[in-house]
Amino acid sequence: MSVGSVNTNNAAYVALQSLNNTSSALQATQKQISTGYRVADATDDGGAFAVAQKVRSDVGALTSVNQQLGTAKGLVTTALSSLTSISNTVTSAKALLVKIGDQSISADQRDQYVTSYLSLVKSVADSVDNSTYNGQTLLGSASGTVAATSKAVINNEAGATATLNAEDVSQLPNQLAALIGATFSRSSAGVDTVTDPASASDAQTAALASLQVGAGFDTAQTGVNNQLNQAGADSDYLDSQITFNSNKIDSLNSGLGALVDADLSKESAVLQSLQIKQQLGTQALGIANQSPQSLLSLFK
């Protein structure tokens, strides 16, 4: 700088430029500390911000997927609970079939067993109708007015789907009733119609045939157990997928943090350094601006 000039003050220009650079760096550091992000928006790092937004959308989608899978889990668990109850009831029904088919008991005793057996049939129908969750069912209804249909569920952020299998047991109550020569049906209004065997001996003959041939009771029991196994497999799948998605969400969030999160310890140290540098820059600018004042002494 030429001390003889009041028009050009290069020292002040340099000090001002340095002070402006320090102020810009200070603002950037303060932004990182206040937001917690190294990349808070596209102005910080457009490429990194674009990648971060894609990762955030995947995390949001996976979170939504797990919520929906939780609902699906509720549906399958309800079906599994109903099928377990049905399986237990069918197992109990076999003991009554043996008693009904026994020729050594009286007709009155057999009628009592028939009444107990038909009560189990109604219990199966109730279990079928109580298998609804959130207005849906995998088992259908005992009246046949609600179909047992498989459900497709989205299992990842890309929209891939998995199938929850239908476990139709709507006809099981009538199948069980037929094992003793009776019929069972339920209307859409929930009214049951039961036709007893024509006689005690007819019930005995039907029960004995169902036990001996194996195409009756064994078929019904095997069908229920197969459906129970499938529902259990669907439940295990949902648990596995929910766990996998949760782990993936954690991994994505970890990568996202490495990409955009600020190192607050480091930035705190930088902030203190820049604050000191700003103070010194302000003082330097003040000194540079005072230099032309020395020219006034020449006119004294």
C-alpha positions as CSV (number, residue, x, y, z in Angstrom):
1,M,0.0,0.0,0.0
2,S,1.1,3.4,-0.7
3,V,0.6,5.5,2.4
4,G,0.3,8.5,0.1
5,S,-3.0,7.3,-1.2
6,V,-6.5,7.6,0.4
7,N,-8.2,6.1,-2.7
8,T,-6.6,2.7,-2.7
9,N,-6.1,0.7,0.6
10,N,-4.8,-2.7,-0.5
11,A,-4.3,-3.8,3.1
12,A,-7.9,-3.1,3.9
13,Y,-9.1,-5.0,0.8
14,V,-7.0,-8.0,1.8
15,A,-8.2,-7.9,5.4
16,L,-11.9,-7.6,4.3
17,Q,-11.6,-10.5,1.9
18,S,-10.0,-12.7,4.6
19,L,-12.7,-11.6,7.0
20,N,-15.5,-12.5,4.5
21,N,-14.0,-15.9,3.9
22,T,-13.8,-16.5,7.7
23,S,-17.4,-15.4,8.1
24,S,-18.6,-17.8,5.3
25,A,-16.7,-20.7,6.9
26,L,-18.1,-19.7,10.3
27,Q,-21.7,-19.7,8.9
28,A,-21.1,-23.2,7.4
29,T,-19.8,-24.6,10.6
30,Q,-22.6,-23.0,12.7
31,K,-25.1,-24.6,10.2
32,Q,-23.5,-28.0,10.7
33,I,-23.6,-27.7,14.5
34,S,-27.2,-26.4,14.6
35,T,-28.6,-29.0,12.2
36,G,-26.3,-31.9,13.1
37,Y,-25.7,-32.5,9.4
38,R,-22.6,-32.1,7.2
39,V,-25.1,-32.1,4.3
40,A,-28.3,-30.5,5.4
41,D,-29.5,-29.6,1.9
42,A,-28.4,-29.6,-1.8
43,T,-26.4,-26.4,-1.3
44,D,-24.0,-28.2,1.0
45,D,-23.3,-31.1,-1.4
46,G,-25.7,-31.7,-4.2
47,G,-24.6,-35.2,-5.0
48,A,-24.5,-36.5,-1.5
49,F,-27.8,-34.9,-0.7
50,A,-29.4,-36.7,-3.7
51,V,-28.1,-40.0,-2.5
52,A,-29.2,-39.3,1.0
53,Q,-32.8,-38.5,-0.2
54,K,-32.9,-41.9,-2.0
55,V,-31.7,-43.7,1.1
56,R,-34.3,-41.8,3.2
57,S,-37.1,-42.9,0.8
58,D,-36.0,-46.5,1.1
59,V,-35.9,-46.3,4.9
60,G,-39.4,-44.8,4.9
61,A,-40.7,-47.4,2.5
62,L,-39.2,-50.3,4.5
63,T,-40.7,-48.8,7.7
64,S,-44.1,-48.8,6.0
65,V,-43.6,-52.3,4.8
66,N,-42.9,-53.6,8.3
67,Q,-46.0,-51.9,9.6
68,Q,-48.0,-53.6,6.9
69,L,-46.3,-56.9,7.6
70,G,-47.2,-56.4,11.2
71,T,-50.9,-56.3,10.2
72,A,-50.4,-59.4,8.0
73,K,-48.8,-61.1,11.0
74,G,-51.9,-60.3,13.0
75,L,-54.1,-62.0,10.3
76,V,-51.9,-65.1,10.2
77,T,-51.6,-65.3,14.0
78,T,-55.4,-65.2,14.2
79,A,-55.8,-67.9,11.6
80,L,-53.1,-70.0,13.4
81,S,-54.9,-69.6,16.7
82,S,-58.2,-70.7,15.1
83,L,-56.7,-73.6,13.3
84,T,-55.0,-74.8,16.5
85,S,-58.4,-74.7,18.3
86,I,-60.0,-76.6,15.4
87,S,-57.2,-79.2,15.4
88,N,-57.7,-79.7,19.2
89,T,-61.4,-80.1,18.7
90,V,-61.0,-82.5,15.9
91,T,-58.7,-84.6,18.0
92,S,-61.3,-84.6,20.8
93,A,-63.9,-85.6,18.2
94,K,-62.1,-88.9,17.5
95,A,-62.6,-90.1,21.1
96,L,-66.4,-89.5,20.7
97,L,-66.4,-91.3,17.3
98,V,-65.0,-94.3,19.1
99,K,-67.7,-94.2,21.7
100,I,-70.4,-93.7,19.2
101,G,-69.2,-96.6,17.1
102,D,-69.0,-98.9,20.1
103,Q,-71.8,-101.6,19.8
104,S,-71.6,-102.4,23.6
105,I,-73.3,-99.2,24.7
106,S,-77.0,-98.5,24.8
107,A,-78.9,-96.3,22.3
108,D,-79.5,-93.7,25.0
109,Q,-75.8,-93.5,25.8
110,R,-75.0,-93.2,22.1
111,D,-77.5,-90.4,21.7
112,Q,-75.7,-88.5,24.5
113,Y,-72.4,-89.0,22.7
114,V,-74.0,-87.8,19.5
115,T,-75.1,-84.6,21.2
116,S,-71.6,-84.0,22.6
117,Y,-70.1,-84.7,19.1
118,L,-72.4,-82.2,17.4
119,S,-71.5,-79.7,20.0
120,L,-67.9,-80.1,18.9
121,V,-69.0,-79.6,15.3
122,K,-70.6,-76.3,16.3
123,S,-67.4,-75.3,18.2
124,V,-65.4,-75.9,14.9
125,A,-67.8,-73.6,13.1
126,D,-67.5,-71.0,15.7
127,S,-63.7,-71.2,15.5
128,V,-63.9,-70.7,11.7
129,D,-66.1,-67.6,12.0
130,N,-63.9,-66.1,14.8
131,S,-60.8,-66.2,12.6
132,T,-61.3,-62.7,11.3
133,Y,-58.7,-60.0,11.8
134,N,-59.3,-56.4,10.7
135,G,-62.3,-57.5,8.7
136,Q,-60.3,-60.3,6.8
137,T,-59.9,-64.0,7.2
138,L,-57.8,-66.7,5.7
139,L,-60.2,-69.5,6.7
140,G,-63.5,-68.3,5.2
141,S,-66.8,-68.6,7.1
142,A,-68.8,-71.6,8.2
143,S,-71.7,-70.3,6.2
144,G,-69.6,-70.2,3.1
145,T,-70.7,-66.5,2.5
146,V,-67.1,-65.3,3.0
147,A,-64.5,-67.0,0.8
148,A,-61.1,-68.1,2.1
149,T,-58.7,-66.2,-0.2
150,S,-54.9,-65.9,-0.3
151,K,-53.5,-62.5,0.5
152,A,-50.6,-60.8,-1.3
153,V,-48.4,-58.7,1.0
154,I,-45.6,-56.3,0.0
155,N,-42.4,-57.5,1.6
156,N,-39.7,-54.9,0.6
157,E,-39.1,-51.4,-0.5
158,A,-39.1,-52.4,-4.2
159,G,-42.7,-53.6,-4.0
160,A,-42.0,-57.4,-4.2
161,T,-44.9,-59.5,-2.8
162,A,-45.3,-62.7,-0.9
163,T,-48.5,-64.8,-0.5
164,L,-50.3,-65.7,2.6
165,N,-52.0,-68.9,1.8
166,A,-55.8,-69.3,2.2
167,E,-56.7,-72.2,4.6
168,D,-60.3,-72.9,3.7
169,V,-62.1,-74.9,6.5
170,S,-65.5,-73.6,5.8
171,Q,-66.8,-77.1,4.9
172,L,-65.2,-78.8,7.8
173,P,-68.2,-78.7,10.2
174,N,-70.4,-80.4,7.7
175,Q,-67.7,-82.9,6.9
176,L,-67.3,-83.8,10.6
177,A,-71.1,-84.1,11.0
178,A,-71.2,-86.5,8.1
179,L,-68.9,-88.9,9.9
180,I,-71.8,-89.8,12.2
181,G,-74.5,-89.6,9.5
182,A,-75.6,-86.1,10.4
183,T,-75.6,-82.8,8.5
184,F,-74.6,-79.3,9.7
185,S,-75.1,-75.9,8.0
186,R,-74.9,-72.3,9.1
187,S,-76.8,-69.4,7.4
188,S,-75.3,-66.0,6.7
189,A,-77.2,-64.8,9.7
190,G,-75.5,-67.3,11.9
191,V,-78.4,-69.7,12.4
192,D,-77.4,-73.4,12.6
193,T,-79.3,-76.2,11.0
194,V,-78.5,-79.7,12.3
195,T,-79.9,-82.9,11.1
196,D,-79.4,-85.8,13.5
197,P,-78.7,-89.3,12.3
198,A,-81.9,-91.2,11.5
199,S,-81.3,-93.5,14.5
200,A,-78.7,-94.4,17.1
201,S,-77.7,-97.5,15.1
202,D,-77.2,-95.4,12.0
203,A,-74.8,-93.1,14.0
204,Q,-73.0,-96.1,15.2
205,T,-72.6,-97.6,11.7
206,A,-71.4,-94.2,10.3
207,A,-68.9,-93.6,13.1
208,L,-67.5,-97.1,12.8
209,A,-67.1,-96.8,9.1
210,S,-65.4,-93.4,9.4
211,L,-62.8,-94.9,11.8
212,Q,-62.2,-98.1,9.9
213,V,-62.1,-96.9,6.3
214,G,-59.9,-93.9,7.2
215,A,-61.2,-91.9,4.3
216,G,-63.5,-90.0,6.7
217,F,-61.9,-88.8,9.9
218,D,-58.3,-89.2,8.8
219,T,-58.9,-87.1,5.8
220,A,-60.5,-84.3,7.8
221,Q,-57.8,-84.4,10.4
222,T,-54.9,-84.5,7.9
223,G,-56.5,-81.6,6.0
224,V,-56.6,-79.5,9.2
225,N,-53.1,-80.4,10.2
226,N,-51.7,-79.5,6.8
227,Q,-53.4,-76.1,6.9
228,L,-52.0,-75.6,10.4
229,N,-48.5,-76.4,9.2
230,Q,-48.9,-73.9,6.3
231,A,-50.2,-71.2,8.6
232,G,-47.2,-71.8,10.9
233,A,-44.8,-71.5,7.9
234,D,-46.4,-68.3,6.8
235,S,-46.1,-66.9,10.4
236,D,-42.4,-67.9,10.5
237,Y,-41.8,-66.2,7.1
238,L,-43.4,-63.0,8.3
239,D,-41.2,-62.9,11.4
240,S,-38.1,-63.6,9.3
241,Q,-39.0,-60.8,6.8
242,I,-39.8,-58.3,9.5
243,T,-36.4,-59.0,11.2
244,F,-34.6,-58.8,7.8
245,N,-36.2,-55.4,7.0
246,S,-35.4,-54.0,10.5
247,N,-31.8,-55.0,10.1
248,K,-31.7,-53.4,6.6
249,I,-33.2,-50.2,8.0
250,D,-30.5,-50.1,10.6
251,S,-27.8,-50.6,7.9
252,L,-29.3,-47.9,5.7
253,N,-29.4,-45.4,8.5
254,S,-25.8,-46.2,9.4
255,G,-24.7,-45.5,5.9
256,L,-26.8,-42.4,5.7
257,G,-25.2,-41.1,8.9
258,A,-21.7,-41.7,7.5
259,L,-22.8,-39.7,4.4
260,V,-24.5,-36.7,5.8
261,D,-23.9,-36.4,9.6
262,A,-21.6,-33.8,10.9
263,D,-18.7,-34.6,13.2
264,L,-19.8,-32.4,16.1
265,S,-16.6,-32.8,18.1
266,K,-14.5,-31.7,15.2
267,E,-16.9,-28.9,14.2
268,S,-17.0,-27.5,17.7
269,A,-13.2,-27.2,17.7
270,V,-13.4,-25.5,14.2
271,L,-16.0,-23.1,15.5
272,Q,-13.8,-21.9,18.3
273,S,-10.9,-21.5,15.8
274,L,-13.0,-19.5,13.4
275,Q,-14.5,-17.3,16.1
276,I,-10.9,-16.3,17.1
277,K,-9.9,-15.8,13.5
278,Q,-13.0,-13.6,12.9
279,Q,-12.0,-11.4,15.9
280,L,-8.5,-11.1,14.6
281,G,-9.7,-10.3,11.1
282,T,-12.0,-7.6,12.4
283,Q,-9.0,-6.0,14.3
284,A,-6.8,-6.3,11.2
285,L,-9.4,-4.6,9.1
286,G,-9.7,-1.8,11.7
287,I,-5.9,-1.3,11.7
288,A,-5.8,-1.3,7.8
289,N,-8.5,1.3,7.7
290,Q,-6.6,3.6,10.1
291,S,-3.5,3.6,8.0
292,P,-4.5,6.6,5.8
293,Q,-5.0,8.6,9.0
294,S,-1.2,9.0,9.1
295,L,-1.5,11.3,6.1
296,L,-3.2,14.0,8.2
297,S,0.1,14.5,10.2
298,L,1.7,15.9,7.0
299,F,-0.7,18.8,7.0
300,K,0.0,19.9,10.5
